[in-house]
C-alpha cells in the first residue's frame, strides 16, 4: 500500500459515493487507474465493504452503553455467538485487564438496556460479573483513522 492507496482510503472512508473522475483528480489518477486501485484494495481486504453511516438517535437508539463482562474464558464462545446475533450489539471485544469482554450496545432507553443485560448477558452461567457504563455523549466515532 502506497501513499496513493492511503489517500484513496481516506477519501472513500469519508464519502464512498464519490465519482471515480473526482476521486482521480484528488489523487492524480485516471478513473480507470482509480478503479484498478480500488479493486486491488478490495481484493487485498483493506476495503471490507461499503455501508451507510446511520444516525442511531434518529433511528430510535437513544442510549449507548459499554458493558464489561467477567466470564469463564473457557465458555466465551457460546456467549459471544449469542451476543453477535443481537441487533443491539454494535461491537464485542475480548479484553485484557480484568474483564473478558467489552460490549458496545445501542438501545432505545434505560429500561431496554436493563432488559437486554438481564435477558442476554446475565442469563449465561459462565458470566461472573457485569458492569455497565452509559455514554453521555459521543464526541468522535470512527472505525479507523487514516
N, C-alpha and C positions, 0 to 999 in steps of 0.2 A: 504494500500500500504506500503510495507516494503522496506528495502534497496536493496534487490534483484530486486524487481519490478522497483525501481528507476534506478538502473544500466541498466536493460533491456531497459527501455525507452530511456536512454541516448544513448546507443549503436544503437538502432533501429532508433532514430532520426537522427543519423549520417549516417547510412547505413542500410536501411530496407531490403536489399537483402542479408544480412549476413547469411550464412548457420547456421541451428539450432545447429549443432555439435560445430561449432566455438563459437557461442553465448553461448552455455552451458559451454564450457571451460572458457570463460570470467567471468561467474557469478557463476560457481561451481554447475551446474545442468546437468542432462542428457538431451539429445534432447527432450525426452518425457516430462520431467519436464518443460523445456523451452516452449514447445508448449502449455502445460496446462496453464502456467502463461500468455503467450501472449493471448490466447483465453479469459482468465479471464479479462485481461486489455482491450480487445476489448469489451467484454460484459459489463463491467463497464463504458465504454465510455472514458477511459483515452487514448486509441488509437481510434481516429475517422476514419482514413483512411490512406492509403498508397499512395504516389504520387512521381513523379519525380520532381527534382528541375531544372527548366528550366532557362537558361541564357537569360534574357529579351533582352539585346543588340544584341545577336546573332540571336534572333528571330524577329528583326526589331523594337523593342521598346526602342528607344534611350533616351527617356525623361521620367523621373519620377517626378511627381508633387503631391503636397498636396494641396487640395482645401478646404478652410474653408468656410462654408455656414451659413449665418444667415437667418433663415426662420421662418415662423409662426409654432411654435411647434405643434399646433393642426392639421397641414396639412402635417406633415413629412412622413406619411405612403405612400402616392402616390409618392412622390419624391424618397424615399428610395427604393420602389418597382421598379420604373423605372430605377434607377441607378444600382440596383442589377442585372438587366438583361444585362447591358452593359459589353462587354468583356474588355474594357479599365479599368474598375474599379476593383482594387485589394482588397481594404478594404473600409468599411464605418463604422464610429464610431459616436455614439451620444456623445456629449461633454458637459462639464461644462465650465464656464469661458467666456461666451460671444458668442461662436459660437455653433450652434446646431449640426452641422455635420462637421466631418473631413473625407475627401475622398482621398484615395491614388489611383492615376491613373498612368498607363504606356501607352505612346503613341509613335508614330513614330517620331514626331517633334513638334516644337512650333506651326506651323500652324494647325496641327491636334489637339493640345491641345486647341487652341483658338476656333476652330470649336466645339469641344466637350463641352466646357464651355458654349458657346452660344446656342448650339442646345439641350443640355441635362441637363443643370443646370439652366441657366438664363431664360429659357422658362417657368418656373413654376411661377405662380402669387404669391405663398407663399414665394418665395425667395426675401429677402430684400437686401442682400449684399453678395458678393463673393470675397474672397481673395485667390490668387494662389501663391504658393511658389514652386520654382523649386529645386530639389535635384541636387547639383553639382556633388556629388559622393556618392555612397552607401558604407559605410565602414563596417557596420555589419547589417545583417538582419536575424533574426531567429523568429520563431513563439513563442517559449518558451525556456528559458534556464533552463536546468535540472542540 
